[in-house]
């Protein structure tokens, strides 16, 4: 059995084609199309016509690629940039009409649950009570749980791209006042979520997403060429030093640092501030950088629970999105 997933994120559209024999999604082909939606869409603003056209073209090509690799119709989802757009339903219907692909928007809580599932499966049961942090372009997802799915999840408007646009625009490098204002915002938004994670006292903490992978590399983790099974950890003290370093550099200069790619250099500082603040308030001294995240979570949930759950997610995509920010809540955990 061969499955495929299409992830419409704030920067890129990513395709993963995976073999699912044995219950483990093993990638056989990946591809990406760089759209940089976060640069073209104001936080909470509509997706412009030109971006919709490019998005439709990218999803169509991803679907054709999945077919060439022998995969079923892709499980396609869009995250915060499309989810929060007032013309969200129009975008989803345009994609469906032009490509035949049922593009869904995942609520932030569902993103957190699926990413937690991926981290749990990667880390194994020996990781014990598990805390998860995931920084996207538009939102931060956090979760905690003892089982397969989390007991608590939260989704907050603390994405690296979103905060860069809101707090760090206009100055490169930013002023100390801009960075302080950003940190105050992050502390305020994270207070309750971090207090819950600290109270739970997780045995293991993991961080996923491209943002955390690049920050981990900046803080001394092994490069990607060493493979996914290399142990990669990031210490809070190292991330604090990275915040200071990134704040002193322009985006062009940050792109020369280990792990920081040119497309993400501008938002790397905001991502570092969010990551460090979340770790500090949650009492996490170290996080493990997990290579599996939401795309693997979607594939795992499909493999383990069948297709009915995905149909329900797509149905919910037709309903109005939850107000932003989403408060901490109890998730429907399964043993």
N, C-alpha and C positions, 0 to 999 in steps of 0.2 A: 504494500500500500504506500502510495506516495502522496503527500499533502503539500499544500503551499499556503503561505500567509503573506499578505500585503499590509504594510504598516505605513500609513500616511502621517508622518510626524511634522514637527515645526520646520525642519530643514530639508528633509529628504523623504522620498517614497522608497521603501525598501521591500524587496521580495526575498523570501526564503523558501526554497523547495527542499523538502526533507523526506527521507525514508522513515516510515513509522513502524517497521516490523520490530516486534519485541517490546513495544511500548515506549521506545526512546526515539525522539525526533533527531535523526542524524542528517545534517545538511549535506545536500549533494550539489546545490547551486545557489548562489546569492547574487543579487544585482541591486543597484540603487540609481535613482534619478534625483538630482539635486534641484529642488524647487524653491527653497528658502522662503517658505510661506510667512514665517515670522517677521521677515523684513518688509513684506508687502501688506500685512494685515495689522492694523492697530489693535492693541489688546481689547478684546470684546467687539472688534469691528467686523464688518462684512468682508468676505473673501471677494476681491475684485474680479471682474469678468476675465481679464487676461490670465489670472492665476487659476481660475476655474478651468479654462481651456487647457492650460498646461497640466493641471491635475488630471483631467479626463484622459489626455494623451498618455501620461505616465502610467495610469492604472490600466489602460488598454494594452500598452506594451508589456506591462508586468503580467497581465493575464495571458497574453500570447506566449510569453516566455515560459510561464508555468505549464502551458499546454505542450509546448515543444519538449519539455522535460518530463512529460508523462504524468503530471500531477492533476488532481481534481481541481474544480473551480476554487479559486483562492478564498480563504477566509480573510476578508479585507476590512480594516478598521482605520479610523482617524482619531487622533488624540486632541489635545486642548485647543489648538488654533481653529480647527473646523468645528469642534464641539461647542465652542463658545460664540461662534459667529451667528449673527441674526439671520443670515441667509443659509444656515446649515441645511435645512430640509431641501432647499433648491439645489445645493451642491450635491447632496446624496442622490437626489432624483436625476440630476444631469448625468452623474457617473453611471447610474443604473441604466438609463435610457441609451447612452452612447456606447457602453462597454458590456452590458449584461452582468456586470459584477455588482453584488449586493454590498455596497460600502456601508459600514455601520460606524456610529460614534460610540465609544465606550465611556460610560460615566467614570469619573475619577476613582470611585470606590472599586469598580470592577477592574480598572487598570491595576490598582494596588493588589487586589486579590489574585489576579493572574500572574503578576510579577512575583508575588510571594510564593505561589505554587511552583514557579520555575526555580526560585532560589531554594526552596525546600527540597525539591528533587535533586538539585545540583549538590547541595551541601549534605543531604542525608539526615537521618534521624539523630545521629550522634551530635548534631549541632544544637539539639535541645530547644528550649524556648528561644524563638528567633525574632529579631527586629530587622526591619527592612527600610531602606531609604532609596528613593529613586528620583533623580532630578531630570525633568524633561525641559523642553523649550518653554512650555506654557504653565506647567504645574509641577508641584512636588507631591509625590505619593509616599506615604509612610504606613507601615503595618507592623503588627506584632501577633504572634501566635505560637501555639504548642503543637498543632496538628498539621494536616495537609494544607488546609486553607486557614487564613488568619482569623483570630478572634476579634481584632480591632483594626480598622483601616481609617485613613484620613487622606483627603486630597485638598491641597491648598494652592492658591494662586502665586506660587513662588518659583515658577520656571525661570531658568537662566536667561532666556531670550526676553521674556516678559519684563523681568526686573531691570535688565540692561536698558530696555527702551524707556522704562518708567523713571529710573533713577540716574543712569550713567550716560545718557545721551548729551551730546554737545561739547563734551570735554574729553580729550584723549591725550594723556591719561586723565582720569577723573580727579576732581578736587577731593581733599580730605572730607569736606562737608558732605559731598555726594555719597561717599562711602559710608560715613556715619549715619546718614539718613537711611541708606539701604539696610544697614545692619539693624537699626531700630525697627524698621518695618518687619524684617525677618524674625527678630526676637519676639515681637508682638504677635505675629501670626502663628509662630511655632510654640508658644508658651504652653498651651493646654495639651497639645499632642505630645510634646517632649516630656511633660510631666507624667503623662500616662506611661510612656515607654520607660522612663526612669523608675517609676513605681513598680512596673512589672519585673524589672531586673533581668533582662534577657541574658541567656548564656552565650549567644553568638549574635553579632550584628553584621549584616551584609549591605553592600551598596551596589546598585546596578545602574546602567545607563552609560551612554557614551561620555557624558560629562564626568561622571565619577571615574571612568576608565582613564580619561586623559589626565584628570587630577592625580589619580594614583600613580600614573607614569611620571608626572612632574615631581611627585613626592618620593620617587625612588623605586617604584614597582617595576618588575621586569617588562620589557617591551613585548608587543603582541607577537612578534616572530618566535618567541619562546613557546607559543602554543597555549591553548586554553587550560591545560591541566597544571600549569605552573601556579604555585601559591602566590597570590598577590594581596598584600595588606597595606592599609594606609593608616598612619598614626595621626591623631588629632594635632599633636605638636608640630608635625611636619606640614599639615594643612594650614595651620595658623601662620607659619613662616611663608607658605606659598601665597596666602592672601596678601601679606605685606609686599611680597615681591611683585605679584601681579598688579597691585594697585599703583606701583611706581613706574609701570611700563605702559607704553602705547600698545594698541592692538597689533600693530606691525611688529613690535619688539616681542610681544608675547608669543607670536607665531614661530619665533626662533627657539623657544624653550622646548625641552624634551616633552613629547607627548601632546603638546598643544598644536592643533591643526589650524591652518589659516582661516577656514570658514568658521571655526568656533572660538577664535582668539578674542574677539570682542566681548563675548558673553562668558568667557572663562572666569573673570573676576567675580561676577554675580554668582556663578555656580559655586565657586570656592567659598564665598561668604555664606551661602545657604548651607553647604555641606558642613563647614566648620561650626556654624551656629547650631545646626541640628545635632551634631555630635556632642557639642559642649552642653547644651541644655538637656540632652537625653542621658548624659553621663556616660557616653561611649568614648573610650580612649582609642579604640582601634576598630576598623571595619575591614571585612574581607571583600575584595572586589570580585563580584560574581559575574561570569560571562553570560549566563542565561538571564533573560529578562522577559519583557512582555510578549515578544513574538514566540518564544519557546513556551511561555505560559498558555497562550492561545492553542498552540499545537498539542501540548500535554492535556489540556482540558478536553479538547476534541477527542484525543485518543482514549482518555480514561472515562469520559462521561458521554460520548456519542455526540450527535449533531443537534439534539433538541435544545440544549442550552444556548447554542449559537443562534438558533432561530429566535429564541426569546430575547437575546441581546439586540438582534436586528429589529425586532418589534419595538423594543424600548427606544431605539434610535428615533422613532417617529414621534416620541413625546418630547415636551419641552425639557431642556437640560435643567439640572438642579442649580439653585443659586450658588454663587461663588463668594466666599469659600465654602467647601463642604465640611461640616463638623465631623469630629471623631464619632464613630458609630460602631456598634457591634455587628460583625459580619456573620453571615450564615455559614459557620464553619462545619466541615465534615471531618469525621475522625479518620 
